[in-house]
């Protein structure tokens, strides 16, 4: 009978612990909904403005937007994409010259899971001027970039940390649109 009582105590303690964890998770969910969702907004940097990506809090209840802070993401980080695992953000730098070559750039930023703050990981040439679109493949192994000037598309591999490699393939389109 004592064995059964000990098992019963263990079951009770385990169930209590799971219940406490459940309430803590519910509390975090309610708090995060109360604080709103974090959004990233890419912009053009004109008039010597250095901040180009802005972290904005969106109140899902009222629809209000609140600016948290901006990040220096290089010139004209106009289009953004987030890695499937949610820990890296990619931004095109819509420029015509990068490191002395006729190309735009793509930057990778680590996303802080608690604050949403961005930390630059690295950057690479986009394989053409004025990149205007970036996406990450579903497997999270490559970034695809469309370059407006010259009409090219480039594939840049990603390593396990989300860091960008040099373009391994550039498809140069021909013709006029």
C-alpha positions as a printed Julia matrix, in Angstrom:
177×3 Matrix{Float64}:
  0.0    0.0     0.0
  2.9    2.36    0.7
  4.21   1.85   -2.86
  0.87   2.86   -4.26
  0.83   5.95   -2.01
  4.35   6.99   -3.16
  3.37   6.57   -6.79
  0.3    8.61   -6.12
  2.44  11.38   -4.56
  4.77  11.36   -7.58
  1.81  11.55   -9.91
  0.4   14.44   -7.9
  3.73  16.34   -7.91
  4.22  15.72  -11.63
  0.69  16.86  -12.43
  1.14  19.94  -10.25
  4.41  20.84  -11.98
  2.82  20.45  -15.4
 -0.08  22.62  -14.29
  2.28  25.39  -13.13
  4.16  25.25  -16.44
  0.87  25.43  -18.3
 -0.15  28.58  -16.41
  3.28  30.16  -17.06
  2.91  29.46  -20.8
 -0.58  30.92  -20.83
  0.74  33.99  -18.99
  3.5   34.49  -21.57
  1.03  34.1   -24.44
 -1.31  36.66  -22.92
  1.59  39.03  -22.25
  2.91  38.75  -25.81
 -0.57  39.38  -27.25
 -0.98  42.32  -24.88
  2.36  43.77  -26.07
  1.48  43.21  -29.74
  3.32  41.71  -32.66
  6.75  42.89  -33.86
  7.02  43.95  -37.49
 10.05  44.91  -39.58
  9.72  47.68  -42.15
 12.32  48.24  -44.86
 12.68  51.76  -46.31
 14.78  53.97  -48.53
 17.54  55.94  -46.85
 17.62  59.44  -48.26
 18.96  62.76  -46.99
 21.85  61.05  -45.14
 19.47  59.02  -42.95
 21.28  55.85  -41.83
 18.41  53.93  -40.22
 16.63  51.93  -42.91
 14.95  49.02  -41.16
 12.47  49.87  -38.43
 11.11  47.6   -35.72
  7.46  48.45  -35.13
  5.08  47.02  -32.54
  1.6   46.3   -33.9
 -1.25  46.27  -31.4
 -3.51  43.51  -32.71
 -6.46  44.8   -30.71
 -6.43  48.49  -31.67
 -4.45  48.39  -34.91
 -2.01  51.0   -33.55
  1.64  50.99  -34.6
  4.43  52.04  -32.23
  8.0   52.62  -33.41
 10.44  50.65  -31.24
 13.71  51.62  -32.97
 15.57  51.76  -36.27
 18.65  49.91  -37.5
 21.44  51.01  -39.8
 21.08  48.39  -42.52
 23.09  50.11  -45.24
 21.57  52.15  -48.05
 17.99  51.51  -49.17
 17.06  48.23  -47.44
 13.81  48.26  -49.38
 12.68  44.62  -49.31
 12.92  42.12  -46.46
 12.5   38.38  -45.91
 12.75  36.22  -42.79
 14.39  32.79  -42.67
 11.91  29.91  -42.12
 13.31  29.3   -38.6
 12.6   32.97  -37.74
 16.06  33.84  -36.4
 17.53  35.68  -39.41
 16.25  38.61  -41.49
 17.52  39.38  -45.01
 17.39  42.79  -46.66
 18.3   43.91  -50.16
 20.31  47.12  -50.45
 18.79  48.73  -53.53
 21.96  50.32  -54.91
 23.89  50.12  -58.2
 27.45  49.98  -56.8
 28.68  47.61  -54.08
 32.37  47.31  -53.17
 33.33  49.08  -56.39
 31.36  46.73  -58.65
 28.13  47.15  -60.61
 25.93  45.3   -58.12
 23.55  45.81  -55.25
 23.84  43.97  -51.97
 22.0   41.59  -49.65
 22.5   41.75  -45.86
 21.78  39.13  -43.21
 20.79  40.1   -39.65
 20.4   37.89  -36.59
 17.06  38.46  -34.82
 17.19  38.6   -31.02
 14.43  36.24  -29.88
 13.53  38.31  -26.81
 13.65  41.87  -28.15
 13.5   41.52  -31.93
 16.68  43.62  -32.21
 18.81  43.04  -35.32
 22.55  42.36  -35.4
 24.36  42.35  -38.76
 25.79  38.94  -39.68
 27.23  39.68  -43.12
 26.53  41.01  -46.62
 27.15  39.87  -50.17
 26.83  41.25  -53.7
 23.39  40.64  -55.2
 24.64  39.78  -58.68
 23.08  42.86  -60.35
 22.13  46.46  -59.76
 19.24  47.66  -57.61
 17.99  44.42  -56.05
 14.27  44.82  -55.47
 13.18  41.43  -54.08
 14.56  38.75  -51.77
 13.11  35.44  -50.61
 14.36  32.41  -48.71
 13.66  28.92  -50.01
 11.51  26.69  -47.78
 14.46  24.56  -46.71
 16.35  27.66  -45.52
 19.43  26.78  -47.56
 19.38  29.61  -50.14
 18.32  33.2   -50.75
 16.95  34.28  -54.13
 17.38  37.9   -55.22
 15.8   39.74  -58.16
 17.84  42.67  -59.51
 15.87  45.44  -61.19
 18.74  47.06  -63.12
 19.91  44.59  -65.73
 17.14  42.06  -65.07
 19.04  39.29  -63.31
 18.18  36.77  -60.62
 20.81  35.41  -58.23
 20.99  32.46  -55.84
 23.07  32.89  -52.69
 23.64  29.84  -50.45
 23.11  30.04  -46.68
 25.11  28.25  -44.03
 23.62  26.73  -40.86
 23.74  30.09  -39.04
 21.91  31.91  -41.85
 25.04  33.68  -43.08
 25.07  34.55  -46.81
 27.56  32.97  -49.2
 28.63  34.49  -52.53
 26.19  34.07  -55.42
 26.59  30.6   -56.92
 24.24  31.2   -59.83
 23.19  34.35  -61.68
 20.57  34.13  -64.4
 20.79  37.14  -66.71
 17.52  37.75  -68.53
 17.47  39.33  -72.02
 15.0   41.61  -73.78
 12.98  44.67  -72.92
  9.87  44.84  -70.78
